[in-house]
């Protein structure tokens, strides 16, 4: 079972492979603000600190968002568009 670590809270969650981060945000298990759920607003930006391959590849909506609003870092993702595939650390 993949492990998601949140660096800002030092929280670790064991999650089923394919778990959507947006669902954890909605259940208040993650301290990440989610507004649109569609990859359009950017409110749920996260930074991947370790193992970016632990998240799904960017969706078309996420790619479109970052084409319009360039990333601050290669490791920036939208939580509403990510699924957990392996161990990963986010901020």
Secondary structure, DSSP 8 states (H G I E B T S, - for coil): -EEEEETTTTEEEEE-TT-BHHHHHHTTSS----SSSSSSS-TTEEEEEE-GGGB----HHHHHHHHHS--SSTTEEEGGG-BB-S-EEE-
